[in-house]
Amino acid sequence: MIDPLTPSAEHLGTVELRIPAKAEWVAVARLAVSAVANRLPFTLEELEDLKLALAEACTNCIAHTDGDDAIDITFDTSTDEVRITVRHHRRGKPESLGAHLHDERTEGLGIYIIQSLMDAVEYRVDARTGTELVMIKRVLS
């Protein structure tokens, strides 16, 4: 389970974004995470890691969509981390996003990439509300 925000960390703000679950909108999500994370002292490499992890999460949602779905992304920033929550409310089976977390086939590769780039990753699948992936990248001191 992902820990709550550190009590000593100052909350800097929350940004919410909803994009259509279509490939042409992933660039918007990448731009948004870059703008949000740029407020923290991340290195250029860490910013690229964040953009790649979010793109992989969105691509995974898109791969499991019926076409009219949306992807909701929330960025919570504090002085020591950025927490990105990706929600996909698919109208069919809720197996998208993190369902292939332990799948050794290539369709689980995106989740593996996300886990290797982020400091913490957690997902939840609910038949009523859809799938939620939470990714945390901490600022190294």
N, CA, C and O atoms as a GROMACS GRO file, in nm:
protein
  564
    1MET      N    1   0.084  -0.118   0.000
    1MET     CA    2   0.000   0.000   0.000
    1MET      C    3   0.089   0.124   0.000
    1MET      O    4   0.190   0.130   0.069
    2ILE      N    5   0.049   0.221  -0.078
    2ILE     CA    6   0.124   0.345  -0.088
    2ILE      C    7   0.098   0.430   0.035
    2ILE      O    8  -0.016   0.447   0.079
    3ASP      N    9   0.207   0.484   0.090
    3ASP     CA   10   0.198   0.567   0.209
    3ASP      C   11   0.130   0.700   0.179
    3ASP      O   12   0.138   0.750   0.067
    4PRO      N   13   0.061   0.756   0.278
    4PRO     CA   14   0.007   0.891   0.261
    4PRO      C   15   0.122   0.991   0.252
    4PRO      O   16   0.237   0.957   0.278
    5LEU      N   17   0.089   1.113   0.214
    5LEU     CA   18   0.191   1.217   0.206
    5LEU      C   19   0.264   1.231   0.338
    5LEU      O   20   0.204   1.218   0.445
    6THR      N   21   0.392   1.257   0.331
    6THR     CA   22   0.473   1.277   0.450
    6THR      C   23   0.420   1.397   0.527
    6THR      O   24   0.398   1.503   0.467
    7PRO      N   25   0.400   1.384   0.659
    7PRO     CA   26   0.345   1.496   0.736
    7PRO      C   27   0.429   1.623   0.726
    7PRO      O   28   0.375   1.733   0.733
    8SER      N   29   0.560   1.610   0.710
    8SER     CA   30   0.646   1.727   0.704
    8SER      C   31   0.645   1.792   0.566
    8SER      O   32   0.694   1.904   0.550
    9ALA      N   33   0.591   1.724   0.466
    9ALA     CA   34   0.589   1.777   0.330
    9ALA      C   35   0.475   1.877   0.314
    9ALA      O   36   0.364   1.856   0.361
   10GLU      N   37   0.505   1.986   0.247
   10GLU     CA   38   0.404   2.087   0.219
   10GLU      C   39   0.332   2.052   0.090
   10GLU      O   40   0.396   2.027  -0.012
   11HIS      N   41   0.200   2.051   0.094
   11HIS     CA   42   0.121   2.024  -0.026
   11HIS      C   43   0.127   2.146  -0.117
   11HIS      O   44   0.095   2.257  -0.074
   12LEU      N   45   0.167   2.126  -0.242
   12LEU     CA   46   0.183   2.238  -0.335
   12LEU      C   47   0.063   2.259  -0.425
   12LEU      O   48   0.045   2.367  -0.481
   13GLY      N   49  -0.019   2.155  -0.439
   13GLY     CA   50  -0.137   2.171  -0.523
   13GLY      C   51  -0.176   2.044  -0.595
   13GLY      O   52  -0.102   1.946  -0.598
   14THR      N   53  -0.295   2.049  -0.652
   14THR     CA   54  -0.351   1.936  -0.727
   14THR      C   55  -0.397   1.986  -0.862
   14THR      O   56  -0.459   2.092  -0.874
   15VAL      N   57  -0.365   1.909  -0.965
   15VAL     CA   58  -0.409   1.938  -1.100
   15VAL      C   59  -0.484   1.815  -1.150
   15VAL      O   60  -0.437   1.703  -1.137
   16GLU      N   61  -0.602   1.838  -1.208
   16GLU     CA   62  -0.682   1.728  -1.263
   16GLU      C   63  -0.696   1.747  -1.413
   16GLU      O   64  -0.714   1.858  -1.462
   17LEU      N   65  -0.688   1.634  -1.484
   17LEU     CA   66  -0.695   1.636  -1.630
   17LEU      C   67  -0.778   1.518  -1.677
   17LEU      O   68  -0.762   1.406  -1.627
   18ARG      N   69  -0.867   1.541  -1.771
   18ARG     CA   70  -0.944   1.433  -1.834
   18ARG      C   71  -0.916   1.440  -1.984
   18ARG      O   72  -0.936   1.543  -2.047
   19ILE      N   73  -0.871   1.326  -2.039
   19ILE     CA   74  -0.844   1.319  -2.182
   19ILE      C   75  -0.923   1.204  -2.242
   19ILE      O   76  -0.952   1.106  -2.172
   20PRO      N   77  -0.959   1.214  -2.370
   20PRO     CA   78  -1.020   1.099  -2.436
   20PRO      C   79  -0.920   0.983  -2.440
   20PRO      O   80  -0.799   1.006  -2.449
   21ALA      N   81  -0.969   0.862  -2.432
   21ALA     CA   82  -0.882   0.744  -2.437
   21ALA      C   83  -0.845   0.715  -2.582
   21ALA      O   84  -0.883   0.613  -2.639
   22LYS      N   85  -0.770   0.808  -2.640
   22LYS     CA   86  -0.724   0.798  -2.778
   22LYS      C   87  -0.578   0.836  -2.784
   22LYS      O   88  -0.533   0.925  -2.711
   23ALA      N   89  -0.502   0.769  -2.870
   23ALA     CA   90  -0.357   0.786  -2.875
   23ALA      C   91  -0.314   0.931  -2.898
   23ALA      O   92  -0.213   0.974  -2.842
   24GLU      N   93  -0.389   1.005  -2.977
   24GLU     CA   94  -0.348   1.143  -3.007
   24GLU      C   95  -0.354   1.236  -2.886
   24GLU      O   96  -0.304   1.348  -2.894
   25TRP      N   97  -0.413   1.193  -2.777
   25TRP     CA   98  -0.424   1.275  -2.657
   25TRP      C   99  -0.315   1.245  -2.553
   25TRP      O  100  -0.304   1.317  -2.454
   26VAL      N  101  -0.236   1.143  -2.575
   26VAL     CA  102  -0.130   1.108  -2.480
   26VAL      C  103  -0.028   1.221  -2.469
   26VAL      O  104   0.027   1.244  -2.361
   27ALA      N  105  -0.001   1.291  -2.578
   27ALA     CA  106   0.094   1.402  -2.575
   27ALA      C  107   0.048   1.511  -2.478
   27ALA      O  108   0.132   1.576  -2.415
   28VAL      N  109  -0.081   1.532  -2.466
   28VAL     CA  110  -0.133   1.632  -2.372
   28VAL      C  111  -0.101   1.589  -2.229
   28VAL      O  112  -0.061   1.672  -2.147
   29ALA      N  113  -0.118   1.461  -2.199
   29ALA     CA  114  -0.086   1.410  -2.065
   29ALA      C  115   0.063   1.426  -2.036
   29ALA      O  116   0.101   1.463  -1.925
   30ARG      N  117   0.147   1.398  -2.136
   30ARG     CA  118   0.292   1.413  -2.119
   30ARG      C  119   0.330   1.559  -2.092
   30ARG      O  120   0.414   1.587  -2.006
   31LEU      N  121   0.268   1.651  -2.164
   31LEU     CA  122   0.294   1.794  -2.142
   31LEU      C  123   0.250   1.836  -2.002
   31LEU      O  124   0.318   1.913  -1.935
   32ALA      N  125   0.135   1.784  -1.959
   32ALA     CA  126   0.082   1.821  -1.828
   32ALA      C  127   0.174   1.772  -1.715
   32ALA      O  128   0.204   1.848  -1.623
   33VAL      N  129   0.219   1.648  -1.723
   33VAL     CA  130   0.306   1.597  -1.616
   33VAL      C  131   0.438   1.672  -1.616
   33VAL      O  132   0.496   1.696  -1.510
   34SER      N  133   0.486   1.710  -1.732
   34SER     CA  134   0.610   1.787  -1.740
   34SER      C  135   0.593   1.923  -1.672
   34SER      O  136   0.680   1.967  -1.597
   35ALA      N  137   0.483   1.990  -1.700
   35ALA     CA  138   0.456   2.121  -1.640
   35ALA      C  139   0.439   2.112  -1.489
   35ALA      O  140   0.491   2.196  -1.415
   36VAL      N  141   0.367   2.011  -1.443
   36VAL     CA  142   0.343   1.994  -1.300
   36VAL      C  143   0.472   1.959  -1.227
   36VAL      O  144   0.506   2.020  -1.126
   37ALA      N  145   0.544   1.860  -1.278
   37ALA     CA  146   0.666   1.812  -1.211
   37ALA      C  147   0.780   1.912  -1.218
   37ALA      O  148   0.873   1.906  -1.139
   38ASN      N  149   0.772   2.003  -1.313
   38ASN     CA  150   0.877   2.104  -1.328
   38ASN      C  151   0.881   2.200  -1.209
   38ASN      O  152   0.979   2.273  -1.193
   39ARG      N  153   0.778   2.200  -1.128
   39ARG     CA  154   0.775   2.285  -1.007
   39ARG      C  155   0.863   2.227  -0.896
   39ARG      O  156   0.894   2.295  -0.798
   40LEU      N  157   0.903   2.100  -0.911
   40LEU     CA  158   0.986   2.032  -0.812
   40LEU      C  159   1.127   2.017  -0.866
   40LEU      O  160   1.148   2.025  -0.988
   41PRO      N  161   1.224   1.997  -0.779
   41PRO     CA  162   1.364   1.988  -0.825
   41PRO      C  163   1.401   1.852  -0.885
   41PRO      O  164   1.499   1.791  -0.843
   42PHE      N  165   1.323   1.805  -0.982
   42PHE     CA  166   1.357   1.682  -1.051
   42PHE      C  167   1.464   1.709  -1.156
   42PHE      O  168   1.472   1.818  -1.212
   43THR      N  169   1.546   1.608  -1.182
   43THR     CA  170   1.644   1.619  -1.290
   43THR      C  171   1.572   1.602  -1.423
   43THR      O  172   1.456   1.560  -1.426
   44LEU      N  173   1.639   1.635  -1.531
   44LEU     CA  174   1.582   1.616  -1.664
   44LEU      C  175   1.549   1.469  -1.688
   44LEU      O  176   1.447   1.437  -1.748
   45GLU      N  177   1.636   1.381  -1.642
   45GLU     CA  178   1.612   1.237  -1.656
   45GLU      C  179   1.487   1.194  -1.579
   45GLU      O  180   1.408   1.113  -1.629
   46GLU      N  181   1.468   1.246  -1.459
   46GLU     CA  182   1.350   1.212  -1.380
   46GLU      C  183   1.222   1.265  -1.446
   46GLU      O  184   1.119   1.198  -1.443
   47LEU      N  185   1.229   1.384  -1.506
   47LEU     CA  186   1.114   1.437  -1.579
   47LEU      C  187   1.079   1.347  -1.697
   47LEU      O  188   0.961   1.321  -1.723
   48GLU      N  189   1.180   1.299  -1.768
   48GLU     CA  190   1.156   1.206  -1.880
   48GLU      C  191   1.096   1.075  -1.830
   48GLU      O  192   1.009   1.018  -1.895
   49ASP      N  193   1.141   1.027  -1.714
   49ASP     CA  194   1.085   0.906  -1.654
   49ASP      C  195   0.936   0.924  -1.624
   49ASP      O  196   0.855   0.835  -1.650
   50LEU      N  197   0.901   1.040  -1.569
   50LEU     CA  198   0.761   1.069  -1.538
   50LEU      C  199   0.676   1.070  -1.664
   50LEU      O  200   0.567   1.013  -1.668
   51LYS      N  201   0.726   1.136  -1.768
   51LYS     CA  202   0.651   1.142  -1.893
   51LYS      C  203   0.633   1.004  -1.954
   51LYS      O  204   0.525   0.971  -2.003
   52LEU      N  205   0.738   0.923  -1.950
   52LEU     CA  206   0.728   0.788  -2.007
   52LEU      C  207   0.632   0.701  -1.926
   52LEU      O  208   0.551   0.628  -1.983
   53ALA      N  209   0.640   0.708  -1.793
   53ALA     CA  210   0.551   0.627  -1.708
   53ALA      C  211   0.405   0.665  -1.732
   53ALA      O  212   0.319   0.577  -1.743
   54LEU      N  213   0.377   0.794  -1.741
   54LEU     CA  214   0.239   0.836  -1.765
   54LEU      C  215   0.192   0.795  -1.904
   54LEU      O  216   0.078   0.752  -1.922
   55ALA      N  217   0.279   0.809  -2.002
   55ALA     CA  218   0.243   0.767  -2.139
   55ALA      C  219   0.212   0.618  -2.143
   55ALA      O  220   0.118   0.576  -2.211
   56GLU      N  221   0.289   0.537  -2.071
   56GLU     CA  222   0.264   0.393  -2.066
   56GLU      C  223   0.130   0.363  -2.000
   56GLU      O  224   0.056   0.276  -2.046
   57ALA      N  225   0.099   0.434  -1.893
   57ALA     CA  226  -0.030   0.414  -1.824
   57ALA      C  227  -0.146   0.450  -1.916
   57ALA      O  228  -0.244   0.376  -1.924
   58CYS      N  229  -0.134   0.562  -1.986
   58CYS     CA  230  -0.240   0.603  -2.079
   58CYS      C  231  -0.253   0.505  -2.194
   58CYS      O  232  -0.365   0.471  -2.234
   59THR      N  233  -0.141   0.461  -2.248
   59THR     CA  234  -0.142   0.366  -2.359
   59THR      C  235  -0.208   0.235  -2.317
   59THR      O  236  -0.281   0.174  -2.396
   60ASN      N  237  -0.183   0.193  -2.194
   60ASN     CA  238  -0.246   0.071  -2.144
   60ASN      C  239  -0.398   0.089  -2.136
   60ASN      O  240  -0.472  -0.003  -2.170
   61CYS      N  241  -0.443   0.206  -2.092
   61CYS     CA  242  -0.587   0.234  -2.089
   61CYS      C  243  -0.646   0.229  -2.229
   61CYS      O  244  -0.751   0.169  -2.252
   62ILE      N  245  -0.577   0.292  -2.322
   62ILE     CA  246  -0.625   0.298  -2.460
   62ILE      C  247  -0.634   0.159  -2.521
   62ILE      O  248  -0.726   0.130  -2.597
   63ALA      N  249  -0.539   0.074  -2.487
   63ALA     CA  250  -0.539  -0.063  -2.540
   63ALA      C  251  -0.659  -0.144  -2.493
   63ALA      O  252  -0.695  -0.244  -2.556
   64HIS      N  253  -0.720  -0.102  -2.384
   64HIS     CA  254  -0.833  -0.176  -2.327
   64HIS      C  255  -0.962  -0.096  -2.329
   64HIS      O  256  -1.047  -0.112  -2.242
   65THR      N  257  -0.977  -0.010  -2.429
   65THR     CA  258  -1.094   0.075  -2.436
   65THR      C  259  -1.185   0.036  -2.552
   65THR      O  260  -1.144  -0.032  -2.646
   66ASP      N  261  -1.308   0.079  -2.541
   66ASP     CA  262  -1.404   0.057  -2.648
   66ASP      C  263  -1.413   0.177  -2.742
   66ASP      O  264  -1.485   0.171  -2.841
   67GLY      N  265  -1.341   0.284  -2.713
   67GLY     CA  266  -1.337   0.398  -2.802
   67GLY      C  267  -1.397   0.525  -2.748
   67GLY      O  268  -1.351   0.634  -2.783
   68ASP      N  269  -1.499   0.518  -2.664
   68ASP     CA  270  -1.563   0.639  -2.612
   68ASP      C  271  -1.527   0.667  -2.467
   68ASP      O  272  -1.588   0.753  -2.403
   69ASP      N  273  -1.429   0.596  -2.415
   69ASP     CA  274  -1.391   0.610  -2.275
   69ASP      C  275  -1.302   0.732  -2.254
   69ASP      O  276  -1.249   0.789  -2.349
   70ALA      N  277  -1.286   0.770  -2.128
   70ALA     CA  278  -1.197   0.881  -2.091
   70ALA      C  279  -1.096   0.830  -1.989
   70ALA      O  280  -1.117   0.730  -1.921
   71ILE      N  281  -0.986   0.903  -1.981
   71ILE     CA  282  -0.882   0.876  -1.882
   71ILE      C  283  -0.875   0.999  -1.792
   71ILE      O  284  -0.855   1.110  -1.840
   72ASP      N  285  -0.892   0.977  -1.662
   72ASP     CA  286  -0.881   1.086  -1.565
   72ASP      C  287  -0.745   1.078  -1.498
   72ASP      O  288  -0.705   0.972  -1.448
   73ILE      N  289  -0.674   1.190  -1.496
   73ILE     CA  290  -0.540   1.194  -1.438
   73ILE      C  291  -0.538   1.304  -1.332
   73ILE      O  292  -0.581   1.416  -1.356
   74THR      N  293  -0.488   1.269  -1.214
   74THR     CA  294  -0.473   1.366  -1.106
   74THR      C  295  -0.327   1.372  -1.066
   74THR      O  296  -0.264   1.269  -1.042
   75PHE      N  297  -0.275   1.493  -1.058
   75PHE     CA  298  -0.137   1.516  -1.014
   75PHE      C  299  -0.143   1.585  -0.880
   75PHE      O  300  -0.193   1.697  -0.870
   76ASP      N  301  -0.093   1.520  -0.775
   76ASP     CA  302  -0.083   1.581  -0.643
   76ASP      C  303   0.064   1.605  -0.615
   76ASP      O  304   0.146   1.512  -0.620
   77THR      N  305   0.099   1.729  -0.586
   77THR     CA  306   0.239   1.761  -0.560
   77THR      C  307   0.259   1.808  -0.417
   77THR      O  308   0.177   1.880  -0.360
   78SER      N  309   0.369   1.765  -0.363
   78SER     CA  310   0.414   1.814  -0.234
   78SER      C  311   0.561   1.850  -0.252
   78SER      O  312   0.618   1.831  -0.359
   79THR      N  313   0.621   1.903  -0.147
   79THR     CA  314   0.760   1.945  -0.159
   79THR      C  315   0.856   1.829  -0.182
   79THR      O  316   0.970   1.850  -0.224
   80ASP      N  317   0.812   1.705  -0.156
   80ASP     CA  318   0.904   1.593  -0.171
   80ASP      C  319   0.860   1.485  -0.271
   80ASP      O  320   0.930   1.385  -0.287
   81GLU      N  321   0.744   1.504  -0.339
   81GLU     CA  322   0.703   1.401  -0.435
   81GLU      C  323   0.591   1.451  -0.525
   81GLU      O  324   0.523   1.550  -0.496
   82VAL      N  325   0.574   1.379  -0.634
   82VAL     CA  326   0.455   1.397  -0.718
   82VAL      C  327   0.383   1.262  -0.719
   82VAL      O  328   0.445   1.157  -0.738
   83ARG      N  329   0.253   1.268  -0.699
   83ARG     CA  330   0.168   1.148  -0.697
   83ARG      C  331   0.073   1.161  -0.815
   83ARG      O  332  -0.005   1.256  -0.824
   84ILE      N  333   0.080   1.064  -0.905
   84ILE     CA  334  -0.003   1.066  -1.025
   84ILE      C  335  -0.103   0.952  -1.016
   84ILE      O  336  -0.065   0.836  -1.002
   85THR      N  337  -0.230   0.987  -1.023
   85THR     CA  338  -0.337   0.886  -1.021
   85THR      C  339  -0.403   0.885  -1.158
   85THR      O  340  -0.449   0.988  -1.206
   86VAL      N  341  -0.407   0.767  -1.218
   86VAL     CA  342  -0.468   0.750  -1.350
   86VAL      C  343  -0.590   0.660  -1.331
   86VAL      O  344  -0.578   0.548  -1.283
   87ARG      N  345  -0.706   0.712  -1.370
   87ARG     CA  346  -0.832   0.636  -1.357
   87ARG      C  347  -0.891   0.612  -1.495
   87ARG      O  348  -0.896   0.702  -1.580
   88HIS      N  349  -0.934   0.491  -1.515
   88HIS     CA  350  -0.996   0.454  -1.642
   88HIS      C  351  -1.130   0.388  -1.610
   88HIS      O  352  -1.136   0.283  -1.547
   89HIS      N  353  -1.237   0.451  -1.655
   89HIS     CA  354  -1.372   0.405  -1.624
   89HIS      C  355  -1.429   0.332  -1.744
   89HIS      O  356  -1.526   0.378  -1.805
   90ARG      N  357  -1.370   0.221  -1.778
   90ARG     CA  358  -1.416   0.145  -1.893
   90ARG      C  359  -1.556   0.092  -1.868
   90ARG      O  360  -1.589   0.047  -1.758
   91ARG      N  361  -1.634   0.098  -1.972
   91ARG     CA  362  -1.774   0.054  -1.959
   91ARG      C  363  -1.788  -0.098  -1.963
   91ARG      O  364  -1.896  -0.150  -1.934
   92GLY      N  365  -1.687  -0.167  -1.997
   92GLY     CA  366  -1.693  -0.314  -2.004
   92GLY      C  367  -1.620  -0.376  -1.887
   92GLY      O  368  -1.644  -0.340  -1.771
   93LYS      N  369  -1.531  -0.469  -1.917
   93LYS     CA  370  -1.451  -0.534  -1.814
   93LYS      C  371  -1.349  -0.435  -1.758
   93LYS      O  372  -1.288  -0.361  -1.835
   94PRO      N  373  -1.330  -0.432  -1.628
   94PRO     CA  374  -1.239  -0.335  -1.569
   94PRO      C  375  -1.095  -0.385  -1.559
   94PRO      O  376  -1.024  -0.348  -1.466
   95GLU      N  377  -1.049  -0.467  -1.654
   95GLU     CA  378  -0.916  -0.523  -1.638
   95GLU      C  379  -0.804  -0.435  -1.691
   95GLU      O  380  -0.688  -0.476  -1.689
   96SER      N  381  -0.835  -0.317  -1.739
   96SER     CA  382  -0.732  -0.233  -1.797
   96SER      C  383  -0.634  -0.182  -1.693
   96SER      O  384  -0.650  -0.206  -1.573
   97LEU      N  385  -0.533  -0.111  -1.740
   97LEU     CA  386  -0.433  -0.045  -1.660
   97LEU      C  387  -0.343  -0.141  -1.584
   97LEU      O  388  -0.239  -0.178  -1.638
   98GLY      N  389  -0.377  -0.182  -1.465
   98GLY     CA  390  -0.286  -0.262  -1.385
   98GLY      C  391  -0.318  -0.409  -1.381
   98GLY      O  392  -0.251  -0.485  -1.311
   99ALA      N  393  -0.419  -0.453  -1.453
   99ALA     CA  394  -0.461  -0.592  -1.444
   99ALA      C  395  -0.354  -0.688  -1.492
   99ALA      O  396  -0.351  -0.804  -1.450
  100HIS      N  397  -0.269  -0.642  -1.580
  100HIS     CA  398  -0.164  -0.729  -1.633
  100HIS      C  399  -0.032  -0.710  -1.558
  100HIS      O  400   0.075  -0.739  -1.611
  101LEU      N  401  -0.042  -0.661  -1.435
  101LEU     CA  402   0.076  -0.629  -1.356
  101LEU      C  403   0.169  -0.749  -1.342
  101LEU      O  404   0.291  -0.732  -1.347
  102HIS      N  405   0.116  -0.866  -1.325
  102HIS     CA  406   0.198  -0.984  -1.306
  102HIS      C  407   0.201  -1.073  -1.429
  102HIS      O  408   0.245  -1.187  -1.423
  103ASP      N  409   0.153  -1.021  -1.541
  103ASP     CA  410   0.151  -1.094  -1.667
  103ASP      C  411   0.289  -1.089  -1.730
  103ASP      O  412   0.345  -0.980  -1.747
  104GLU      N  413   0.346  -1.203  -1.763
  104GLU     CA  414   0.480  -1.206  -1.818
  104GLU      C  415   0.482  -1.190  -1.968
  104GLU      O  416   0.590  -1.186  -2.028
  105ARG      N  417   0.367  -1.182  -2.032
  105ARG     CA  418   0.364  -1.159  -2.177
  105ARG      C  419   0.394  -1.014  -2.205
  105ARG      O  420   0.407  -0.934  -2.112
  106THR      N  421   0.406  -0.978  -2.332
  106THR     CA  422   0.444  -0.843  -2.368
  106THR      C  423   0.340  -0.740  -2.330
  106THR      O  424   0.376  -0.623  -2.313
  107GLU      N  425   0.212  -0.776  -2.315
  107GLU     CA  426   0.115  -0.674  -2.280
  107GLU      C  427   0.136  -0.623  -2.138
  107GLU      O  428   0.082  -0.518  -2.103
  108GLY      N  429   0.212  -0.693  -2.056
  108GLY     CA  430   0.246  -0.645  -1.923
  108GLY      C  431   0.372  -0.560  -1.920
  108GLY      O  432   0.412  -0.512  -1.814
  109LEU      N  433   0.434  -0.541  -2.035
  109LEU     CA  434   0.559  -0.468  -2.043
  109LEU      C  435   0.544  -0.323  -1.998
  109LEU      O  436   0.633  -0.270  -1.930
  110GLY      N  437   0.434  -0.258  -2.033
  110GLY     CA  438   0.412  -0.120  -1.992
  110GLY      C  439   0.410  -0.104  -1.841
  110GLY      O  440   0.468  -0.010  -1.788
  111ILE      N  441   0.346  -0.196  -1.772
  111ILE     CA  442   0.341  -0.190  -1.626
  111ILE      C  443   0.480  -0.215  -1.568
  111ILE      O  444   0.519  -0.152  -1.470
  112TYR      N  445   0.554  -0.306  -1.629
  112TYR     CA  446   0.691  -0.331  -1.584
  112TYR      C  447   0.775  -0.204  -1.598
  112TYR      O  448   0.853  -0.170  -1.509
  113ILE      N  449   0.760  -0.135  -1.710
  113ILE     CA  450   0.833  -0.010  -1.733
  113ILE      C  451   0.794   0.093  -1.627
  113ILE      O  452   0.881   0.160  -1.570
  114ILE      N  453   0.665   0.105  -1.601
  114ILE     CA  454   0.617   0.200  -1.499
  114ILE      C  455   0.681   0.169  -1.363
  114ILE      O  456   0.729   0.259  -1.295
  115GLN      N  457   0.681   0.042  -1.326
  115GLN     CA  458   0.739   0.004  -1.196
  115GLN      C  459   0.888   0.035  -1.189
  115GLN      O  460   0.939   0.071  -1.083
  116SER      N  461   0.957   0.021  -1.300
  116SER     CA  462   1.102   0.047  -1.299
  116SER      C  463   1.134   0.196  -1.295
  116SER      O  464   1.243   0.235  -1.252
  117LEU      N  465   1.040   0.282  -1.339
  117LEU     CA  466   1.065   0.425  -1.345
  117LEU      C  467   1.019   0.501  -1.221
  117LEU      O  468   1.073   0.606  -1.188
  118MET      N  469   0.919   0.446  -1.153
  118MET     CA  470   0.858   0.516  -1.040
  118MET      C  471   0.907   0.457  -0.908
  118MET      O  472   0.955   0.344  -0.903
  119ASP      N  473   0.893   0.534  -0.800
  119ASP     CA  474   0.935   0.488  -0.668
  119ASP      C  475   0.831   0.398  -0.603
  119ASP      O  476   0.865   0.310  -0.524
  120ALA      N  477   0.704   0.419  -0.635
  120ALA     CA  478   0.597   0.335  -0.580
  120ALA      C  479   0.485   0.330  -0.683
  120ALA      O  480   0.453   0.429  -0.749
  121VAL      N  481   0.425   0.210  -0.695
  121VAL     CA  482   0.315   0.189  -0.789
  121VAL      C  483   0.212   0.099  -0.722
  121VAL      O  484   0.246  -0.002  -0.661
  122GLU      N  485   0.086   0.139  -0.733
  122GLU     CA  486  -0.023   0.059  -0.677
  122GLU      C  487  -0.143   0.069  -0.770
  122GLU      O  488  -0.167   0.175  -0.829
  123TYR      N  489  -0.217  -0.039  -0.783
  123TYR     CA  490  -0.337  -0.031  -0.865
  123TYR      C  491  -0.453  -0.101  -0.796
  123TYR      O  492  -0.436  -0.191  -0.714
  124ARG      N  493  -0.572  -0.055  -0.833
  124ARG     CA  494  -0.695  -0.113  -0.782
  124ARG      C  495  -0.791  -0.132  -0.898
  124ARG      O  496  -0.801  -0.048  -0.987
  125VAL      N  497  -0.862  -0.243  -0.897
  125VAL     CA  498  -0.962  -0.271  -0.999
  125VAL      C  499  -1.095  -0.291  -0.929
  125VAL      O  500  -1.106  -0.371  -0.836
  126ASP      N  501  -1.198  -0.219  -0.974
  126ASP     CA  502  -1.331  -0.230  -0.918
  126ASP      C  503  -1.430  -0.239  -1.034
  126ASP      O  504  -1.427  -0.155  -1.124
  127ALA      N  505  -1.515  -0.337  -1.031
  127ALA     CA  506  -1.610  -0.358  -1.141
  127ALA      C  507  -1.705  -0.240  -1.161
  127ALA      O  508  -1.752  -0.217  -1.272
  128ARG      N  509  -1.731  -0.166  -1.054
  128ARG     CA  510  -1.823  -0.052  -1.065
  128ARG      C  511  -1.753   0.078  -1.104
  128ARG      O  512  -1.804   0.154  -1.186
  129THR      N  513  -1.636   0.103  -1.046
  129THR     CA  514  -1.571   0.232  -1.068
  129THR      C  515  -1.458   0.229  -1.169
  129THR      O  516  -1.411   0.335  -1.211
  130GLY      N  517  -1.414   0.112  -1.210
  130GLY     CA  518  -1.306   0.102  -1.308
  130GLY      C  519  -1.173   0.073  -1.243
  130GLY      O  520  -1.166   0.011  -1.136
  131THR      N  521  -1.068   0.117  -1.307
  131THR     CA  522  -0.932   0.086  -1.265
  131THR      C  523  -0.859   0.214  -1.226
  131THR      O  524  -0.878   0.319  -1.287
  132GLU      N  525  -0.776   0.204  -1.124
  132GLU     CA  526  -0.700   0.319  -1.076
  132GLU      C  527  -0.556   0.277  -1.054
  132GLU      O  528  -0.528   0.177  -0.988
  133LEU      N  529  -0.464   0.354  -1.110
  133LEU     CA  530  -0.321   0.332  -1.092
  133LEU      C  531  -0.263   0.454  -1.024
  133LEU      O  532  -0.284   0.567  -1.069
  134VAL      N  533  -0.191   0.433  -0.914
  134VAL     CA  534  -0.126   0.542  -0.843
  134VAL      C  535   0.025   0.522  -0.856
  134VAL      O  536   0.078   0.416  -0.825
  135MET      N  537   0.092   0.628  -0.904
  135MET     CA  538   0.238   0.625  -0.923
  135MET      C  539   0.299   0.741  -0.846
  135MET      O  540   0.248   0.853  -0.850
  136ILE      N  541   0.408   0.713  -0.776
  136ILE     CA  542   0.475   0.817  -0.698
  136ILE      C  543   0.621   0.826  -0.742
  136ILE      O  544   0.691   0.726  -0.756
  137LYS      N  545   0.664   0.949  -0.762
  137LYS     CA  546   0.806   0.978  -0.787
  137LYS      C  547   0.850   1.076  -0.679
  137LYS      O  548   0.795   1.185  -0.665
  138ARG      N  549   0.951   1.036  -0.602
  138ARG     CA  550   1.000   1.119  -0.491
  138ARG      C  551   1.119   1.204  -0.536
  138ARG      O  552   1.197   1.164  -0.622
  139VAL      N  553   1.130   1.318  -0.475
  139VAL     CA  554   1.243   1.407  -0.499
  139VAL      C  555   1.360   1.354  -0.416
  139VAL      O  556   1.347   1.334  -0.295
  140LEU      N  557   1.472   1.331  -0.482
  140LEU     CA  558   1.590   1.286  -0.409
  140LEU      C  559   1.658   1.407  -0.347
  140LEU      O  560   1.678   1.509  -0.412
  141SER      N  561   1.693   1.394  -0.218
  141SER     CA  562   1.754   1.508  -0.151
  141SER      C  563   1.904   1.506  -0.166
  141SER      O  564   1.972   1.596  -0.116
   0.00000   0.00000   0.00000
